[in-house]
Amino acid sequence: MTYNRDIHHRRSIRLKEYDYSQAGAYFVTICTQNRECAFGDIVGREMRLNDAGRMVDITWNDLPTHNDNILLDSFIIMPNHIHGIITIVGAGSKPAHVDVAHVDSGITYQPGKNRAGLSKDRAGLEPAPTNGTGLSEIVRQLKTFSTRRINQIRNSPGVPVWQRNYYERVIRNEHELHKIREYIINNPSNWETDENFM
């Protein structure tokens, strides 16, 4: 069914009038489509990534390649969601540029192709404007790039990996930052009591 704003009444979960491109630390949670356990398993209180989980890890760590305005902090991939802290520091997005072939976790990066291994014209990975990339654009990049990588290894083009929306929290002080880092690190140990546990 096509989205109809008069029927579906979809509301934004973002804070009204908050500029999510301004400098600051943001705690982000993104869930998989239908909360599918797509990224691996918890074994002995540790997360064991499968190939799809490794593609998400590669994509997360590659975000600063596309955005010179971010620093990555604590991050965890769970079976059906991820948690991470992104700090926006200034500047904006920049295009991915790969000069030499590089092999990482089974994906071959080649000159003239983006990091998902697709030709630039097929991938449509044009950089966002460089006047202060906001959090929603950074999350969009993470979802888009990781979905393309996952669908490439699964041979399942066009299949959604992520839920449409995501959850974010503006981190207001050092105490809150410390507590969220602890939460992220301890997430695998608390999997069976997690609200996302299936």
Backbone as JSON Lines, residues from 0, in Angstrom:
{"i":0,"aa":"M","n":[0.84,-1.18,0.0],"ca":[0.0,0.0,0.0],"c":[0.88,1.25,0.0]}
{"i":1,"aa":"T","n":[0.57,2.2,-0.83],"ca":[1.3,3.45,-0.91],"c":[0.94,4.35,0.27]}
{"i":2,"aa":"Y","n":[1.93,5.04,0.8],"ca":[1.7,5.95,1.93],"c":[0.77,7.09,1.52]}
{"i":3,"aa":"N","n":[-0.22,7.35,2.34],"ca":[-1.15,8.45,2.14],"c":[-1.22,9.21,3.45]}
{"i":4,"aa":"R","n":[-0.78,10.47,3.47],"ca":[-0.71,11.21,4.72],"c":[-2.06,11.41,5.38]}
{"i":5,"aa":"D","n":[-3.14,11.42,4.6],"ca":[-4.48,11.58,5.17],"c":[-4.96,10.32,5.88]}
{"i":6,"aa":"I","n":[-4.45,9.17,5.48],"ca":[-4.86,7.9,6.08],"c":[-3.9,7.47,7.19]}
{"i":7,"aa":"H","n":[-2.61,7.56,6.91],"ca":[-1.61,6.98,7.81],"c":[-1.18,7.89,8.95]}
{"i":8,"aa":"H","n":[-1.32,9.19,8.82],"ca":[-1.0,10.14,9.89],"c":[0.39,9.9,10.48]}
{"i":9,"aa":"R","n":[1.38,9.63,9.64],"ca":[2.74,9.37,10.13],"c":[3.3,10.64,10.74]}
{"i":10,"aa":"R","n":[3.82,10.54,11.94],"ca":[4.38,11.7,12.64],"c":[5.88,11.51,12.83]}
{"i":11,"aa":"S","n":[6.59,12.61,12.8],"ca":[8.02,12.57,13.05],"c":[8.27,12.37,14.54]}
{"i":12,"aa":"I","n":[9.33,11.61,14.86],"ca":[9.72,11.43,16.26],"c":[10.88,12.36,16.62]}
{"i":13,"aa":"R","n":[11.26,13.25,15.7],"ca":[12.31,14.21,15.97],"c":[11.8,15.32,16.88]}
{"i":14,"aa":"L","n":[12.7,15.96,17.61],"ca":[12.32,17.1,18.45],"c":[11.96,18.28,17.54]}
{"i":15,"aa":"K","n":[10.84,18.89,17.81],"ca":[10.42,20.04,17.0],"c":[11.41,21.18,17.16]}
{"i":16,"aa":"E","n":[11.72,21.82,16.04],"ca":[12.57,23.0,15.99],"c":[14.0,22.74,16.47]}
{"i":17,"aa":"Y","n":[14.42,21.48,16.55],"ca":[15.81,21.19,16.92],"c":[16.61,20.99,15.64]}
{"i":18,"aa":"D","n":[17.76,21.61,15.55],"ca":[18.61,21.51,14.38],"c":[19.56,20.33,14.55]}
{"i":19,"aa":"Y","n":[19.24,19.22,13.89],"ca":[20.05,18.01,14.02],"c":[21.33,18.05,13.19]}
{"i":20,"aa":"S","n":[21.65,19.21,12.62],"ca":[22.95,19.35,11.96],"c":[23.91,20.13,12.85]}
{"i":21,"aa":"Q","n":[23.44,20.59,14.0],"ca":[24.32,21.35,14.88],"c":[25.27,20.42,15.63]}
{"i":22,"aa":"A","n":[26.4,20.98,16.03],"ca":[27.41,20.2,16.74],"c":[26.82,19.61,18.0]}
{"i":23,"aa":"G","n":[27.19,18.36,18.27],"ca":[26.71,17.69,19.46],"c":[26.81,16.19,19.3]}
{"i":24,"aa":"A","n":[26.58,15.48,20.4],"ca":[26.63,14.01,20.39],"c":[25.2,13.48,20.37]}
{"i":25,"aa":"Y","n":[24.99,12.44,19.56],"ca":[23.67,11.86,19.37],"c":[23.75,10.34,19.55]}
{"i":26,"aa":"F","n":[22.83,9.81,20.35],"ca":[22.7,8.37,20.54],"c":[21.62,7.89,19.58]}
{"i":27,"aa":"V","n":[21.98,6.94,18.71],"ca":[21.09,6.48,17.66],"c":[20.82,4.99,17.82]}
{"i":28,"aa":"T","n":[19.56,4.6,17.64],"ca":[19.17,3.19,17.59],"c":[18.4,2.99,16.29]}
{"i":29,"aa":"I","n":[18.81,1.99,15.52],"ca":[18.14,1.66,14.27],"c":[17.79,0.18,14.3]}
{"i":30,"aa":"C","n":[16.53,-0.16,14.04],"ca":[16.06,-1.55,14.06],"c":[15.9,-2.09,12.65]}
{"i":31,"aa":"T","n":[16.03,-3.39,12.53],"ca":[15.84,-4.04,11.25],"c":[14.35,-4.08,10.9]}
{"i":32,"aa":"Q","n":[14.09,-4.27,9.62],"ca":[12.73,-4.42,9.13],"c":[12.06,-5.59,9.85]}
{"i":33,"aa":"N","n":[10.9,-5.34,10.43],"ca":[10.13,-6.36,11.16],"c":[10.92,-6.99,12.31]}
{"i":34,"aa":"R","n":[11.94,-6.28,12.79],"ca":[12.79,-6.76,13.89],"c":[13.41,-8.14,13.59]}
{"i":35,"aa":"E","n":[13.68,-8.38,12.32],"ca":[14.31,-9.63,11.91],"c":[15.73,-9.72,12.47]}
{"i":36,"aa":"C","n":[16.08,-10.86,13.04],"ca":[17.44,-11.08,13.54],"c":[18.34,-11.4,12.35]}
{"i":37,"aa":"A","n":[18.88,-10.34,11.75],"ca":[19.57,-10.46,10.47],"c":[21.08,-10.37,10.57]}
{"i":38,"aa":"F","n":[21.64,-9.96,11.73],"ca":[23.05,-9.6,11.79],"c":[23.92,-10.59,12.55]}
{"i":39,"aa":"G","n":[23.36,-11.67,13.06],"ca":[24.15,-12.64,13.81],"c":[23.42,-13.08,15.06]}
{"i":40,"aa":"D","n":[24.18,-13.64,16.0],"ca":[23.6,-14.21,17.21],"c":[24.4,-13.81,18.44]}
{"i":41,"aa":"I","n":[23.73,-13.81,19.58],"ca":[24.4,-13.63,20.86],"c":[24.81,-15.02,21.34]}
{"i":42,"aa":"V","n":[26.11,-15.21,21.55],"ca":[26.65,-16.48,22.03],"c":[27.52,-16.17,23.24]}
{"i":43,"aa":"G","n":[27.14,-16.71,24.39],"ca":[27.94,-16.47,25.59],"c":[28.06,-15.01,25.93]}
{"i":44,"aa":"R","n":[26.99,-14.26,25.79],"ca":[26.93,-12.82,26.1],"c":[27.8,-11.96,25.18]}
{"i":45,"aa":"E","n":[28.16,-12.5,24.03],"ca":[28.89,-11.75,23.02],"c":[28.18,-11.84,21.69]}
{"i":46,"aa":"M","n":[28.24,-10.77,20.92],"ca":[27.63,-10.74,19.6],"c":[28.57,-11.36,18.58]}
{"i":47,"aa":"R","n":[28.07,-12.35,17.85],"ca":[28.81,-12.98,16.76],"c":[28.17,-12.55,15.45]}
{"i":48,"aa":"L","n":[28.88,-11.72,14.7],"ca":[28.34,-11.17,13.46],"c":[28.36,-12.2,12.34]}
{"i":49,"aa":"N","n":[27.29,-12.19,11.55],"ca":[27.29,-12.95,10.3],"c":[27.75,-11.99,9.19]}
{"i":50,"aa":"D","n":[27.65,-12.41,7.92],"ca":[28.1,-11.56,6.81],"c":[27.34,-10.24,6.76]}
{"i":51,"aa":"A","n":[26.03,-10.28,6.99],"ca":[25.24,-9.04,6.98],"c":[25.69,-8.11,8.11]}
{"i":52,"aa":"G","n":[25.93,-8.65,9.27],"ca":[26.42,-7.85,10.4],"c":[27.77,-7.22,10.1]}
{"i":53,"aa":"R","n":[28.64,-7.98,9.42],"ca":[29.95,-7.43,9.06],"c":[29.81,-6.28,8.06]}
{"i":54,"aa":"M","n":[28.82,-6.36,7.17],"ca":[28.58,-5.27,6.22],"c":[28.12,-4.0,6.95]}
{"i":55,"aa":"V","n":[27.3,-4.17,7.99],"ca":[26.87,-3.02,8.79],"c":[28.09,-2.42,9.5]}
{"i":56,"aa":"D","n":[28.96,-3.27,10.05],"ca":[30.16,-2.8,10.74],"c":[31.06,-2.01,9.79]}
{"i":57,"aa":"I","n":[31.27,-2.54,8.59],"ca":[32.09,-1.85,7.59],"c":[31.47,-0.49,7.26]}
{"i":58,"aa":"T","n":[30.16,-0.46,7.08],"ca":[29.47,0.77,6.7],"c":[29.56,1.81,7.8]}
{"i":59,"aa":"W","n":[29.35,1.39,9.06],"ca":[29.46,2.33,10.19],"c":[30.85,2.96,10.21]}
{"i":60,"aa":"N","n":[31.87,2.12,10.14],"ca":[33.24,2.62,10.23],"c":[33.66,3.44,9.02]}
{"i":61,"aa":"D","n":[32.91,3.32,7.92],"ca":[33.2,4.06,6.71],"c":[32.51,5.43,6.67]}
{"i":62,"aa":"L","n":[31.58,5.69,7.59],"ca":[30.83,6.95,7.57],"c":[31.74,8.19,7.57]}
{"i":63,"aa":"P","n":[32.83,8.23,8.34],"ca":[33.68,9.43,8.29],"c":[34.34,9.65,6.92]}
{"i":64,"aa":"T","n":[34.42,8.61,6.1],"ca":[34.94,8.77,4.73],"c":[34.02,9.67,3.92]}
{"i":65,"aa":"H","n":[32.73,9.61,4.21],"ca":[31.72,10.37,3.48],"c":[31.35,11.68,4.17]}
{"i":66,"aa":"N","n":[31.69,11.8,5.45],"ca":[31.28,12.96,6.24],"c":[32.46,13.45,7.06]}
{"i":67,"aa":"D","n":[33.0,14.61,6.69],"ca":[34.13,15.14,7.46],"c":[33.66,15.91,8.69]}
{"i":68,"aa":"N","n":[32.38,15.83,8.99],"ca":[31.84,16.56,10.13],"c":[31.45,15.65,11.28]}
{"i":69,"aa":"I","n":[31.9,14.4,11.27],"ca":[31.49,13.49,12.34],"c":[32.66,12.76,12.97]}
{"i":70,"aa":"L","n":[32.45,12.38,14.22],"ca":[33.33,11.46,14.95],"c":[32.45,10.32,15.43]}
{"i":71,"aa":"L","n":[32.94,9.11,15.29],"ca":[32.19,7.94,15.76],"c":[32.66,7.58,17.16]}
{"i":72,"aa":"D","n":[31.73,7.16,17.98],"ca":[32.0,6.79,19.36],"c":[31.56,5.34,19.54]}
{"i":73,"aa":"S","n":[31.11,4.99,20.71],"ca":[30.69,3.61,21.0],"c":[29.63,3.14,20.01]}
{"i":74,"aa":"F","n":[29.7,1.84,19.69],"ca":[28.82,1.26,18.68],"c":[28.69,-0.22,18.96]}
{"i":75,"aa":"I","n":[27.46,-0.76,18.76],"ca":[27.25,-2.2,18.88],"c":[26.22,-2.63,17.85]}
{"i":76,"aa":"I","n":[26.49,-3.77,17.25],"ca":[25.52,-4.41,16.36],"c":[24.9,-5.55,17.14]}
{"i":77,"aa":"M","n":[23.59,-5.57,17.21],"ca":[22.84,-6.62,17.87],"c":[22.14,-7.45,16.79]}
{"i":78,"aa":"P","n":[21.52,-8.58,17.14],"ca":[20.9,-9.39,16.09],"c":[19.89,-8.64,15.22]}
{"i":79,"aa":"N","n":[19.11,-7.72,15.81],"ca":[18.08,-7.04,15.02],"c":[18.07,-5.52,15.18]}
{"i":80,"aa":"H","n":[19.12,-4.96,15.69],"ca":[19.22,-3.51,15.8],"c":[20.66,-3.1,16.05]}
{"i":81,"aa":"I","n":[20.92,-1.81,15.93],"ca":[22.23,-1.27,16.26],"c":[22.05,-0.09,17.2]}
{"i":82,"aa":"H","n":[23.07,0.17,18.0],"ca":[23.16,1.37,18.82],"c":[24.5,2.02,18.52]}
{"i":83,"aa":"G","n":[24.52,3.34,18.42],"ca":[25.77,4.03,18.2],"c":[25.7,5.47,18.62]}
{"i":84,"aa":"I","n":[26.85,6.04,18.87],"ca":[26.96,7.46,19.2],"c":[27.71,8.15,18.06]}
{"i":85,"aa":"I","n":[27.07,9.17,17.51],"ca":[27.66,9.97,16.44],"c":[27.81,11.39,16.97]}
{"i":86,"aa":"T","n":[29.0,11.95,16.85],"ca":[29.22,13.33,17.25],"c":[29.41,14.17,16.0]}
{"i":87,"aa":"I","n":[28.58,15.19,15.84],"ca":[28.7,16.12,14.72],"c":[29.58,17.28,15.18]}
{"i":88,"aa":"V","n":[30.64,17.55,14.4],"ca":[31.62,18.56,14.8],"c":[31.71,19.75,13.85]}
{"i":89,"aa":"G","n":[31.16,19.64,12.64],"ca":[31.22,20.75,11.69],"c":[31.46,20.25,10.28]}
{"i":90,"aa":"A","n":[31.57,21.13,9.31],"ca":[31.79,20.84,7.88],"c":[30.61,20.08,7.3]}
{"i":91,"aa":"G","n":[30.85,19.05,6.45],"ca":[29.74,18.37,5.78],"c":[30.13,17.09,5.1]}
{"i":92,"aa":"S","n":[29.3,16.65,4.13],"ca":[29.54,15.39,3.43],"c":[30.56,15.57,2.33]}
{"i":93,"aa":"K","n":[31.18,14.47,2.0],"ca":[32.11,14.47,0.88],"c":[31.94,13.15,0.14]}
{"i":94,"aa":"P","n":[32.25,13.12,-1.15],"ca":[32.05,11.9,-1.9],"c":[33.06,10.82,-1.52]}
{"i":95,"aa":"A","n":[32.64,9.58,-1.67],"ca":[33.56,8.47,-1.47],"c":[34.53,8.44,-2.64]}
{"i":96,"aa":"H","n":[35.78,8.18,-2.36],"ca":[36.78,8.1,-3.42],"c":[37.7,6.92,-3.13]}
{"i":97,"aa":"V","n":[37.78,6.0,-4.05],"ca":[38.61,4.82,-3.87],"c":[39.6,4.77,-5.02]}
{"i":98,"aa":"D","n":[40.89,4.85,-4.69],"ca":[41.91,4.88,-5.73],"c":[42.47,3.5,-6.06]}
{"i":99,"aa":"V","n":[42.48,2.62,-5.08],"ca":[43.11,1.33,-5.31],"c":[42.15,0.22,-4.91]}
{"i":100,"aa":"A","n":[42.33,-0.95,-5.51],"ca":[41.51,-2.1,-5.12],"c":[41.86,-2.47,-3.69]}
{"i":101,"aa":"H","n":[40.84,-2.82,-2.93],"ca":[41.02,-3.17,-1.52],"c":[40.05,-4.27,-1.16]}
{"i":102,"aa":"V","n":[40.52,-5.28,-0.5],"ca":[39.65,-6.37,-0.09],"c":[39.45,-6.3,1.41]}
{"i":103,"aa":"D","n":[38.19,-6.33,1.85],"ca":[37.86,-6.25,3.28],"c":[36.62,-7.09,3.53]}
{"i":104,"aa":"S","n":[36.72,-8.11,4.36],"ca":[35.61,-8.98,4.73],"c":[34.85,-9.52,3.52]}
{"i":105,"aa":"G","n":[35.59,-9.9,2.49],"ca":[34.97,-10.55,1.35],"c":[34.41,-9.6,0.3]}
{"i":106,"aa":"I","n":[34.42,-8.3,0.53],"ca":[33.93,-7.35,-0.47],"c":[35.15,-6.71,-1.13]}
{"i":107,"aa":"T","n":[35.21,-6.74,-2.45],"ca":[36.33,-6.15,-3.17],"c":[35.96,-4.74,-3.59]}
{"i":108,"aa":"Y","n":[36.77,-3.77,-3.18],"ca":[36.56,-2.39,-3.57],"c":[37.45,-2.12,-4.77]}
{"i":109,"aa":"Q","n":[36.86,-1.58,-5.83],"ca":[37.6,-1.37,-7.06],"c":[37.53,0.09,-7.48]}
{"i":110,"aa":"P","n":[38.56,0.56,-8.17],"ca":[38.52,1.92,-8.67],"c":[37.28,2.13,-9.55]}
{"i":111,"aa":"G","n":[36.67,3.32,-9.42],"ca":[35.49,3.63,-10.22],"c":[34.2,3.1,-9.65]}
{"i":112,"aa":"K","n":[34.29,2.41,-8.53],"ca":[33.09,1.89,-7.89],"c":[33.01,2.43,-6.48]}
{"i":113,"aa":"N","n":[31.78,2.52,-5.97],"ca":[31.65,2.99,-4.6],"c":[31.97,1.85,-3.65]}
{"i":114,"aa":"R","n":[31.91,2.1,-2.35],"ca":[32.33,1.1,-1.38],"c":[31.39,-0.07,-1.28]}
{"i":115,"aa":"A","n":[30.19,0.03,-1.84],"ca":[29.3,-1.12,-1.88],"c":[29.62,-1.99,-3.09]}
{"i":116,"aa":"G","n":[30.6,-1.56,-3.89],"ca":[31.0,-2.34,-5.06],"c":[30.16,-2.07,-6.29]}
{"i":117,"aa":"L","n":[29.32,-1.05,-6.26],"ca":[28.47,-0.71,-7.39],"c":[29.09,0.46,-8.14]}
{"i":118,"aa":"S","n":[28.85,0.49,-9.45],"ca":[29.36,1.62,-10.2],"c":[28.64,2.88,-9.72]}
{"i":119,"aa":"K","n":[29.34,4.01,-9.74],"ca":[28.8,5.24,-9.18],"c":[27.48,5.63,-9.84]}
{"i":120,"aa":"D","n":[27.36,5.43,-11.15],"ca":[26.11,5.82,-11.8],"c":[24.97,4.91,-11.41]}
{"i":121,"aa":"R","n":[25.22,3.62,-11.14],"ca":[24.18,2.69,-10.7],"c":[23.8,2.92,-9.25]}
{"i":122,"aa":"A","n":[24.77,3.27,-8.44],"ca":[24.52,3.37,-7.01],"c":[23.79,4.64,-6.63]}
{"i":123,"aa":"G","n":[23.97,5.71,-7.38],"ca":[23.34,6.97,-7.03],"c":[23.83,7.53,-5.71]}
{"i":124,"aa":"L","n":[25.11,7.4,-5.44],"ca":[25.65,7.83,-4.15],"c":[26.29,9.21,-4.27]}
{"i":125,"aa":"E","n":[25.51,10.15,-4.69],"ca":[26.02,11.51,-4.75],"c":[26.14,12.05,-3.33]}
{"i":126,"aa":"P","n":[27.16,12.84,-3.05],"ca":[27.3,13.38,-1.71],"c":[26.21,14.39,-1.4]}
{"i":127,"aa":"A","n":[25.87,14.48,-0.13],"ca":[24.9,15.48,0.31],"c":[25.57,16.86,0.27]}
{"i":128,"aa":"P","n":[24.79,17.92,0.33],"ca":[25.38,19.26,0.37],"c":[26.38,19.37,1.52]}
{"i":129,"aa":"T","n":[27.39,20.19,1.34],"ca":[28.46,20.29,2.33],"c":[28.25,21.41,3.34]}
{"i":130,"aa":"N","n":[27.01,21.87,3.48],"ca":[26.77,22.97,4.42],"c":[26.26,22.45,5.76]}
{"i":131,"aa":"G","n":[26.84,21.41,6.29],"ca":[26.46,20.91,7.6],"c":[25.52,19.73,7.52]}
{"i":132,"aa":"T","n":[26.03,18.56,7.22],"ca":[25.21,17.37,7.1],"c":[24.57,17.06,8.44]}
{"i":133,"aa":"G","n":[23.26,16.85,8.43],"ca":[22.53,16.56,9.65],"c":[22.5,15.08,9.97]}
{"i":134,"aa":"L","n":[22.0,14.78,11.14],"ca":[21.92,13.41,11.62],"c":[21.09,12.53,10.7]}
{"i":135,"aa":"S","n":[19.96,13.04,10.22],"ca":[19.1,12.21,9.37],"c":[19.82,11.8,8.08]}
{"i":136,"aa":"E","n":[20.64,12.68,7.52],"ca":[21.4,12.32,6.32],"c":[22.46,11.27,6.62]}
{"i":137,"aa":"I","n":[23.09,11.38,7.76],"ca":[24.11,10.4,8.15],"c":[23.46,9.03,8.35]}
{"i":138,"aa":"V","n":[22.31,9.0,9.02],"ca":[21.59,7.74,9.21],"c":[21.12,7.19,7.87]}
{"i":139,"aa":"R","n":[20.66,8.08,6.98],"ca":[20.24,7.63,5.64],"c":[21.4,6.95,4.92]}
{"i":140,"aa":"Q","n":[22.59,7.55,5.02],"ca":[23.77,6.95,4.39],"c":[24.04,5.57,4.96]}
{"i":141,"aa":"L","n":[24.01,5.46,6.28],"ca":[24.26,4.17,6.93],"c":[23.27,3.11,6.44]}
{"i":142,"aa":"K","n":[22.01,3.46,6.42],"ca":[20.98,2.51,5.98],"c":[21.14,2.15,4.5]}
{"i":143,"aa":"T","n":[21.32,3.17,3.67],"ca":[21.4,2.94,2.22],"c":[22.62,2.12,1.85]}
{"i":144,"aa":"F","n":[23.79,2.54,2.33],"ca":[25.03,1.85,1.96],"c":[25.05,0.42,2.5]}
{"i":145,"aa":"S","n":[24.62,0.23,3.75],"ca":[24.64,-1.12,4.32],"c":[23.62,-2.02,3.63]}
{"i":146,"aa":"T","n":[22.45,-1.48,3.29],"ca":[21.44,-2.28,2.59],"c":[21.96,-2.74,1.25]}
{"i":147,"aa":"R","n":[22.63,-1.86,0.53],"ca":[23.18,-2.26,-0.77],"c":[24.23,-3.36,-0.61]}
{"i":148,"aa":"R","n":[25.09,-3.23,0.39],"ca":[26.11,-4.25,0.62],"c":[25.47,-5.58,1.0]}
{"i":149,"aa":"I","n":[24.5,-5.54,1.91],"ca":[23.84,-6.77,2.36],"c":[23.09,-7.42,1.22]}
{"i":150,"aa":"N","n":[22.35,-6.63,0.46],"ca":[21.61,-7.21,-0.66],"c":[22.53,-7.74,-1.74]}
{"i":151,"aa":"Q","n":[23.71,-7.16,-1.86],"ca":[24.68,-7.67,-2.82],"c":[25.16,-9.06,-2.41]}
{"i":152,"aa":"I","n":[25.51,-9.24,-1.14],"ca":[26.0,-10.56,-0.73],"c":[24.88,-11.6,-0.65]}
{"i":153,"aa":"R","n":[23.65,-11.16,-0.43],"ca":[22.5,-12.07,-0.38],"c":[21.9,-12.31,-1.76]}
{"i":154,"aa":"N","n":[22.34,-11.52,-2.73],"ca":[21.74,-11.56,-4.07],"c":[20.23,-11.3,-3.97]}
{"i":155,"aa":"S","n":[19.88,-10.23,-3.25],"ca":[18.46,-9.9,-3.03],"c":[18.23,-8.4,-3.23]}
{"i":156,"aa":"P","n":[18.41,-7.9,-4.46],"ca":[18.29,-6.46,-4.69],"c":[16.91,-5.94,-4.31]}
{"i":157,"aa":"G","n":[16.91,-4.76,-3.68],"ca":[15.66,-4.09,-3.36],"c":[14.96,-4.55,-2.09]}
{"i":158,"aa":"V","n":[15.5,-5.55,-1.4],"ca":[14.86,-6.04,-0.18],"c":[15.22,-5.1,0.98]}
{"i":159,"aa":"P","n":[14.2,-4.61,1.71],"ca":[14.52,-3.71,2.83],"c":[15.24,-4.44,3.96]}
{"i":160,"aa":"V","n":[16.17,-3.74,4.58],"ca":[16.91,-4.28,5.73],"c":[16.48,-3.58,7.01]}
{"i":161,"aa":"W","n":[16.21,-2.27,6.91],"ca":[15.95,-1.44,8.08],"c":[14.51,-0.97,8.15]}
{"i":162,"aa":"Q","n":[14.05,-0.69,9.37],"ca":[12.77,-0.01,9.54],"c":[12.9,1.39,8.95]}
{"i":163,"aa":"R","n":[11.77,1.97,8.61],"ca":[11.78,3.29,7.97],"c":[12.4,4.35,8.88]}
{"i":164,"aa":"N","n":[12.09,4.34,10.14],"ca":[12.53,5.39,11.03],"c":[13.68,4.92,11.92]}
{"i":165,"aa":"Y","n":[14.1,5.75,12.82],"ca":[15.13,5.42,13.79],"c":[14.87,6.23,15.05]}
{"i":166,"aa":"Y","n":[15.55,5.87,16.11],"ca":[15.4,6.57,17.38],"c":[16.7,7.33,17.66]}
{"i":167,"aa":"E","n":[16.57,8.53,18.17],"ca":[17.76,9.29,18.53],"c":[17.54,10.01,19.84]}
{"i":168,"aa":"R","n":[18.64,10.29,20.5],"ca":[18.61,11.07,21.73],"c":[19.78,12.04,21.68]}
{"i":169,"aa":"V","n":[19.51,13.29,21.95],"ca":[20.56,14.28,22.04],"c":[21.25,14.07,23.38]}
{"i":170,"aa":"I","n":[22.56,13.85,23.36],"ca":[23.32,13.62,24.59],"c":[23.7,14.99,25.16]}
{"i":171,"aa":"R","n":[23.25,15.24,26.38],"ca":[23.32,16.59,26.93],"c":[24.55,16.88,27.78]}
{"i":172,"aa":"N","n":[25.22,15.85,28.32],"ca":[26.37,16.13,29.18],"c":[27.26,14.89,29.27]}
{"i":173,"aa":"E","n":[28.4,15.04,29.92],"ca":[29.38,13.94,30.04],"c":[28.82,12.76,30.82]}
{"i":174,"aa":"H","n":[28.05,13.03,31.86],"ca":[27.46,11.94,32.65],"c":[26.54,11.08,31.78]}
{"i":175,"aa":"E","n":[25.7,11.73,31.0],"ca":[24.81,11.0,30.1],"c":[25.59,10.23,29.04]}
{"i":176,"aa":"L","n":[26.64,10.83,28.52],"ca":[27.49,10.17,27.54],"c":[28.09,8.9,28.13]}
{"i":177,"aa":"H","n":[28.59,8.98,29.36],"ca":[29.18,7.82,30.02],"c":[28.14,6.71,30.21]}
{"i":178,"aa":"K","n":[26.93,7.07,30.64],"ca":[25.87,6.08,30.87],"c":[25.47,5.4,29.57]}
{"i":179,"aa":"I","n":[25.39,6.16,28.5],"ca":[25.01,5.57,27.2],"c":[26.11,4.68,26.68]}
{"i":180,"aa":"R","n":[27.37,5.06,26.84],"ca":[28.48,4.19,26.45],"c":[28.4,2.86,27.19]}
{"i":181,"aa":"E","n":[28.14,2.91,28.48],"ca":[28.0,1.68,29.29],"c":[26.86,0.83,28.77]}
{"i":182,"aa":"Y","n":[25.73,1.47,28.47],"ca":[24.57,0.74,27.95],"c":[24.92,0.02,26.65]}
{"i":183,"aa":"I","n":[25.61,0.71,25.75],"ca":[26.0,0.12,24.47],"c":[26.93,-1.08,24.69]}
{"i":184,"aa":"I","n":[27.95,-0.89,25.51],"ca":[28.92,-1.97,25.76],"c":[28.25,-3.19,26.38]}
{"i":185,"aa":"N","n":[27.29,-2.96,27.28],"ca":[26.65,-4.07,27.99],"c":[25.44,-4.64,27.26]}
{"i":186,"aa":"N","n":[25.1,-4.13,26.1],"ca":[23.9,-4.57,25.4],"c":[23.87,-6.07,25.12]}
{"i":187,"aa":"P","n":[24.95,-6.69,24.65],"ca":[24.9,-8.14,24.42],"c":[24.63,-8.94,25.69]}
{"i":188,"aa":"S","n":[25.15,-8.49,26.82],"ca":[24.93,-9.2,28.09],"c":[23.48,-9.12,28.53]}
{"i":189,"aa":"N","n":[22.78,-8.1,28.08],"ca":[21.39,-7.89,28.49],"c":[20.38,-8.27,27.4]}
{"i":190,"aa":"W","n":[20.83,-9.04,26.41],"ca":[20.0,-9.35,25.25],"c":[18.66,-9.98,25.63]}
{"i":191,"aa":"E","n":[18.64,-10.93,26.55],"ca":[17.4,-11.63,26.86],"c":[16.38,-10.74,27.55]}
{"i":192,"aa":"T","n":[16.79,-9.61,28.1],"ca":[15.84,-8.69,28.71],"c":[15.62,-7.46,27.83]}
{"i":193,"aa":"D","n":[16.24,-7.43,26.65],"ca":[16.12,-6.3,25.73],"c":[14.73,-6.27,25.12]}
{"i":194,"aa":"E","n":[14.17,-5.08,24.95],"ca":[12.84,-4.95,24.35],"c":[12.82,-5.43,22.9]}
{"i":195,"aa":"N","n":[13.98,-5.49,22.26],"ca":[14.07,-5.95,20.88],"c":[14.3,-7.46,20.76]}
{"i":196,"aa":"F","n":[14.44,-8.15,21.9],"ca":[14.69,-9.59,21.9],"c":[13.5,-10.3,21.26]}
{"i":197,"aa":"M","n":[13.8,-11.23,20.36],"ca":[12.74,-11.97,19.68],"c":[12.64,-13.37,20.24]}
